[in-house]
Amino acid sequence: MALNERTLGSKTSPLVVSRLGLGAMGMSDLYGPADEAESTATIHAAFDAGLTLIDTGDFYGMGHNELLIRDALRSSGRARGEVAISVKFGAQRDYAGNWLGYDARPAAVKTALAYTLRRLGTDYVDVYRPARLDPNVPIEETVGAIAEMVEAGYVRHIGLSEVGAETLRRAQAVHPITDLQIEYSLVSRGIEKEILPTVRELGIGVTAYGVLSRGLISGHWQADRQLSAGDFRGFSPRFQGDNLEANLRLVEALRAVAEAKDASVAQVAIAWVLAQGDDIVPLVGARRRERLTEALGAAELVLEPADLAAIEEAVPQGSAAGDRYVAAQMAHLDSEK
Ligand SMILES: NC(=O)c1ccc[n+]([C@@H]2O[C@H](COP(=O)([O-])OP(=O)(O)OC[C@H]3O[C@@H](n4cnc5c(N)ncnc54)[C@H](OP(=O)(O)O)[C@@H]3O)[C@@H](O)[C@H]2O)c1
């Protein structure tokens, strides 16, 4: 299957990647146990399908995700330059996985990068970004430190994650920003008002995460699914009680649209994000080959204006019940201020 390319940061610091990226987070963290052999096979299958962007964070399994990617890249036989690796840093966590805040001071940037390069077994990352705005550090200092790492050859492009319009402008004034990584899906459309127009004005691309709202709008979510202790969805407001019931009703409305297109719910949800602009690259969080194959099918799905209208009717803007994070984590989102 050929995956056409999209250019992130076309006017700033261009990076050409496949139009779907693979998000590897769930292979190490936050969505319950993952099977390492199947994760590796899924990464290989993604590369074989022409996917050239893989996203990770140094805090996904506290280094586990980066080591997994290193090994999968090596055993795939691909050259380092065939795949762009995007890495987030800054989230502070303890051994139990508790969230302790963010550290994006210049010294922390450079130290975290050094560990990441060792773990990935490479001497550069394609995109390096703070996972969240550190409230104690001006964005100019964080981006300035990454810019020094670009200068030194350890980083190719600078990205940001979950920041708002003002932070984007301040960051861009220090160094060209390639992409903003942010949650964007049929049920998380907050970026449309101010953030999307701003990145477009500045020429910054978007890597969209949570395009299936963490599996909620995948069409596979079962209300009685048993979740392990650390599973994000065990806490996420959208997966609880009445919210979950209301959200799954939206999924059933979407299923009717999908069936009329001979597609799956997940494919329609991913294709909807793809249809929002050539400057957006959805990250798919598949952890198994079967799910990856389904997700890749979205790249083949053409949504006509009538389909987009039917989708909008099934899942109107703002119809999701519940916030996308618990209150403590919402407070860390510069993008929501
Ligand atoms: N910058 C940030 O703040 C941030 C935050 C979160 C994630 N991310 C990045 O974005 C990536 C994607 O996020 P996400 O994993 O939350 O995305 P997502 O696509 O909304 O959710 C992925 C989950 O949906 C379920 N699913 C069901 N059918 C699927 C299908 N056909 N294809 C893919 N997934 C399917 C799977 O859960 P089960 O396997 O459990 O069924 C999968 O783990 C992450 O891996 C990470 O790299 C970034």
The ligand as a Gaussian input file, in Angstrom:
#p B3LYP/6-31G(d) Opt

LIG

0 1
 N        1.511000      15.043000      22.527000
 C        0.718000      14.445000      23.379000
 O        0.346000      15.005000      24.405000
 C        0.243000      13.053000      23.099000
 C       -0.712000      12.467000      23.924000
 C       -1.139000      11.173000      23.629000
 C       -0.622000      10.493000      22.544000
 N        0.327000      11.091000      21.763000
 C        0.921000      10.371000      20.606000
 O       -0.082000      10.072000      19.664000
 C       -0.104000       8.672000      19.413000
 C       -1.503000       8.237000      19.115000
 O       -2.337000       8.524000      20.247000
 P       -3.377000       7.488000      20.752000
 O       -2.701000       6.162000      20.848000
 O       -4.062000       8.004000      21.932000
 O       -4.368000       7.457000      19.490000
 P       -5.777000       6.894000      19.186000
 O       -5.699000       6.475000      17.756000
 O       -6.831000       7.847000      19.563000
 O       -5.982000       5.621000      20.120000
 C       -5.268000       4.448000      19.885000
 C       -5.984000       3.274000      20.545000
 O       -7.244000       3.070000      19.916000
 C       -7.521000       1.673000      19.862000
 N       -7.828000       1.294000      18.475000
 C       -8.917000       0.586000      18.070000
 N       -8.898000       0.411000      16.756000
 C       -7.783000       0.991000      16.270000
 C       -7.231000       1.097000      14.971000
 N       -7.807000       0.585000      13.899000
 N       -6.066000       1.746000      14.843000
 C       -5.453000       2.280000      15.898000
 N       -5.934000       2.208000      17.179000
 C       -7.111000       1.535000      17.357000
 C       -6.292000       0.962000      20.388000
 O       -6.520000       0.643000      21.739000
 P       -6.418000      -0.873000      22.257000
 O       -5.226000      -1.457000      21.561000
 O       -6.275000      -0.768000      23.717000
 O       -7.716000      -1.493000      21.811000
 C       -5.204000       2.007000      20.310000
 O       -4.209000       1.815000      21.261000
 C        0.523000       8.035000      20.651000
 O        1.048000       6.772000      20.379000
 C        1.574000       9.048000      20.994000
 O        2.721000       8.832000      20.181000
 C        0.748000      12.347000      22.021000

